[in-house]
Amino acid sequence: MTGPRDTRDMSWLRRSAEFRSRRARGGEQQLTEQHRERLTELAVIAERNRIAREMHDIVAHNLSVMVALTDGAALTIDRDPARARAAIHQAAATGRAALAEMRDTLALLRSGPEATDLTLNPEPSLADLDALLETARSTGLQVTYHISGSTERLSTSLQLALFRLVQEGITNTLKHAPRASCLQVSIRRGQEDLRVVVDDNGGSGSPASPFGHGLIGMRERVALHNGRLFAGPTNSGWRVSAWLPLRDQAGRKAGQ
């Protein structure tokens, strides 16, 4: 038989079990919410880092082009005024394009309904490389460009990475190799990978600290695609080279 005390004991045990169960569910819910908040924070940090990389590449490259153009104009303004004027006009056009690109990039940092009304320009792709290289030529560099293999179906993110790698290679040459006269750019697509190389003939001096923002940004871009980066001296100048796989670690095609 079950006495009053036994009944009270069983009732207490049930209430105690229910309390522990509710506390456990509450703890799990709290952990889930904390995990979700942490993932959100990490996503925000990753996005801000991505925007910071974009801002660095935009500012560093376009300012380097503008400095090279205006320096060239100052050297030729007496003996070749027409050429100097053309360089100054190109510097102004570069500045205006940079301002537009910076506006679009900074708009990504906005929050709230006002950001939804913005019409942003598309991010650079391989289709924009010709214009980028033509800008480099306007500074006096002899630029050659070779591409092999089809790049039509590469993903948007991979095309942006390739564009920025070439852009940063040009920026390094303009900023740190004033004696350079030639720049060679090549992109090769194989069955399983992509290779991009930017070479100059400006001497083998280091263009930047290995901890500089440019090299860090390039390493981050390449790492996002599970690739490898080389930046260092050659016999005649400096090389930026990247290897990017077209398949991710799960064996899926990452580049298209």
Order of alpha helices (4+ residues) and beta strands (2+ residues): alpha-alpha-alpha-beta-alpha-beta-beta-alpha-beta-beta
